[in-house]
C-alpha cells in the first residue's frame, strides 16, 4: 500500500507547526557581524571562528531533534 500526503503551507507555517524557532533575526545579526569584520579588514579574519559558537549550539539542537524522532520511530515499530 502506498500513501501520499500533500501539505500546502508556507515555510513559515511549517516552521511554526514543527515548533522550530524563528532564526531570521539571528541570521541577520550573524551576517551583520561578518560584514563588519570584513569591512574593518581584520587581519586573519576567519568567518568560521566567528560563527562557531552559534553553529555548535544549532547542531546540538538538531541532534536533539534527531534523537527525539528516532525514539518516536523506535517506539512505534516496537508497538507493532
Backbone as CSV, one residue per row, in Angstrom:
resi,resn,N_x,N_y,N_z,CA_x,CA_y,CA_z,C_x,C_y,C_z
1,UNK,0.854,-1.173,0.000,0.000,0.000,0.000,0.897,1.232,0.000
2,UNK,0.516,2.216,-0.765,1.278,3.455,-0.860,0.351,4.600,-0.491
3,UNK,0.806,5.436,0.441,0.012,6.569,0.882,0.811,7.839,0.631
4,UNK,0.213,8.791,-0.033,0.837,10.091,-0.274,0.056,11.148,0.482
5,UNK,0.770,11.984,1.188,0.147,13.091,1.909,0.752,14.376,1.364
6,UNK,-0.088,15.273,0.941,0.378,16.551,0.415,-0.084,17.655,1.358
7,UNK,0.858,18.462,1.786,0.559,19.556,2.713,0.904,20.859,2.004
8,UNK,-0.054,21.757,1.944,0.149,23.045,1.293,0.288,24.119,2.361
9,UNK,1.544,24.481,2.655,1.792,25.533,3.634,3.097,26.240,3.312
10,UNK,3.201,27.448,3.800,4.414,28.230,3.576,5.523,27.721,4.494
11,UNK,6.775,28.056,4.189,7.858,27.665,5.091,7.647,28.189,6.515
12,UNK,7.108,29.394,6.636,6.838,29.969,7.959,5.788,29.142,8.712
13,UNK,4.732,28.741,8.025,3.695,27.912,8.649,4.258,26.550,9.048
14,UNK,5.102,25.983,8.199,5.719,24.689,8.509,6.615,24.796,9.736
15,UNK,7.421,25.877,9.789,8.311,26.086,10.928,7.501,26.158,12.218
16,UNK,6.420,26.904,12.204,5.581,27.037,13.400,4.922,25.709,13.761
17,UNK,4.449,24.972,12.755,3.792,23.685,13.006,4.762,22.679,13.628
18,UNK,6.030,22.735,13.223,7.042,21.815,13.757,7.614,22.309,15.078
19,UNK,7.264,23.528,15.477,7.778,24.072,16.732,9.224,24.520,16.642
20,UNK,9.676,24.831,15.435,11.056,25.267,15.248,11.171,26.763,15.523
21,UNK,12.323,27.207,16.023,12.481,28.630,16.343,12.624,29.485,15.089
22,UNK,12.257,30.748,15.220,12.433,31.707,14.137,13.857,32.250,14.235
23,UNK,14.690,31.927,13.271,16.104,32.297,13.331,16.453,33.444,12.382
24,UNK,15.463,34.119,11.859,15.722,35.191,10.903,16.551,36.309,11.533
25,UNK,16.204,36.759,12.729,16.960,37.827,13.386,18.373,37.369,13.710
26,UNK,18.506,36.117,14.105,19.829,35.550,14.384,20.692,35.572,13.132
27,UNK,20.127,35.147,12.011,20.869,35.136,10.749,21.291,36.545,10.342
28,UNK,20.384,37.501,10.531,20.705,38.890,10.193,21.838,39.405,11.074
29,UNK,21.807,39.060,12.360,22.854,39.504,13.285,24.207,38.900,12.919
30,UNK,24.226,37.617,12.613,25.481,36.955,12.236,26.034,37.562,10.952
31,UNK,25.172,37.774,9.976,25.632,38.361,8.717,26.131,39.785,8.921
32,UNK,25.487,40.527,9.802,25.931,41.882,10.109,27.321,41.867,10.740
33,UNK,27.546,40.950,11.668,28.866,40.836,12.307,29.938,40.447,11.291
34,UNK,29.614,39.523,10.425,30.573,39.103,9.395,30.905,40.280,8.486
35,UNK,29.885,41.008,8.093,30.109,42.150,7.216,30.969,43.206,7.907
36,UNK,30.723,43.470,9.187,31.533,44.440,9.934,32.987,44.005,9.977
37,UNK,33.211,42.726,10.223,34.576,42.214,10.274,35.255,42.347,8.913
38,UNK,34.523,42.042,7.874,35.097,42.122,6.528,35.411,43.572,6.156
39,UNK,34.490,44.480,6.480,34.697,45.893,6.158,35.836,46.495,6.967
40,UNK,35.999,46.014,8.194,37.068,46.525,9.046,38.428,46.011,8.582
41,UNK,38.422,44.976,7.748,39.675,44.438,7.240,40.507,43.797,8.330
42,UNK,39.850,43.116,9.239,40.550,42.476,10.350,41.545,41.472,9.803
43,UNK,42.782,41.579,10.272,43.825,40.658,9.822,43.547,39.272,10.382
44,UNK,43.683,38.275,9.544,43.440,36.904,9.975,41.956,36.606,10.143
45,UNK,41.131,37.359,9.453,39.683,37.173,9.550,39.313,35.743,9.162
46,UNK,38.552,35.096,10.037,38.131,33.719,9.807,36.634,33.616,10.101
47,UNK,35.789,33.548,9.080,34.347,33.509,9.320,33.918,32.300,10.140
48,UNK,34.623,31.184,10.019,34.255,30.002,10.784,34.405,30.246,12.283
49,UNK,35.480,30.899,12.695,35.670,31.160,14.126,34.618,32.134,14.649
50,UNK,34.157,33.040,13.791,33.107,33.976,14.191,31.784,33.255,14.411
51,UNK,31.482,32.277,13.564,30.196,31.600,13.635,30.209,30.359,14.520
52,UNK,31.373,29.897,14.924,31.495,28.639,15.663,30.596,28.566,16.908
53,UNK,30.547,29.592,17.769,29.669,29.482,18.943,28.201,29.296,18.584
54,UNK,27.773,29.963,17.514,26.372,29.875,17.116,26.070,28.537,16.441
55,UNK,26.965,28.104,15.590,26.749,26.880,14.830,26.742,25.663,15.744
56,UNK,27.631,25.614,16.721,27.672,24.450,17.610,26.372,24.317,18.396
57,UNK,25.796,25.438,18.811,24.512,25.392,19.512,23.424,24.900,18.578
58,UNK,23.454,25.339,17.344,22.452,24.915,16.369,22.527,23.428,16.097
59,UNK,23.736,22.890,15.971,23.897,21.467,15.717,23.450,20.641,16.918
60,UNK,23.653,21.169,18.127,23.194,20.450,19.320,21.680,20.290,19.294
61,UNK,20.966,21.344,18.900,19.506,21.257,18.871,19.033,20.329,17.752
62,UNK,19.737,20.320,16.633,19.385,19.411,15.538,19.599,17.974,15.986
63,UNK,20.691,17.731,16.682,20.975,16.381,17.170,19.904,15.935,18.166
64,UNK,19.470,16.827,19.038,18.413,16.511,19.995,17.119,16.167,19.264
65,UNK,16.789,16.937,18.230,15.588,16.687,17.441,15.670,15.326,16.754
66,UNK,16.834,15.010,16.191,17.007,13.731,15.516,16.844,12.570,16.501
67,UNK,17.381,12.708,17.692,17.242,11.658,18.705,15.777,11.469,19.086
68,UNK,15.062,12.582,19.235,13.647,12.505,19.591,12.864,11.770,18.500
69,UNK,13.144,12.099,17.233,12.445,11.450,16.128,12.773,9.958,16.078
70,UNK,14.016,9.586,16.321,14.402,8.177,16.317,13.709,7.423,17.445
71,UNK,13.595,8.047,18.610,12.902,7.423,19.731,11.432,7.197,19.390
72,UNK,10.821,8.179,18.734,9.416,8.026,18.347,9.257,6.892,17.341
73,UNK,10.148,6.819,16.356,10.076,5.758,15.353,10.318,4.394,15.980
74,UNK,11.275,4.315,16.882,11.555,3.047,17.550,10.377,2.586,18.407
75,UNK,9.767,3.523,19.121,8.626,3.133,19.950,7.441,2.708,19.075
76,UNK,7.279,3.331,17.911,6.212,2.961,17.004,6.427,1.548,16.447
77,UNK,7.650,1.239,16.054,7.928,-0.081,15.485,7.836,-1.171,16.547
78,UNK,8.119,-0.855,17.789,8.042,-1.850,18.861,6.604,-2.139,19.235
79,UNK,5.694,-1.204,18.998,4.287,-1.412,19.336,3.621,-2.354,18.361
80,UNK,4.137,-2.488,17.162,3.507,-3.354,16.158,3.859,-4.768,16.316
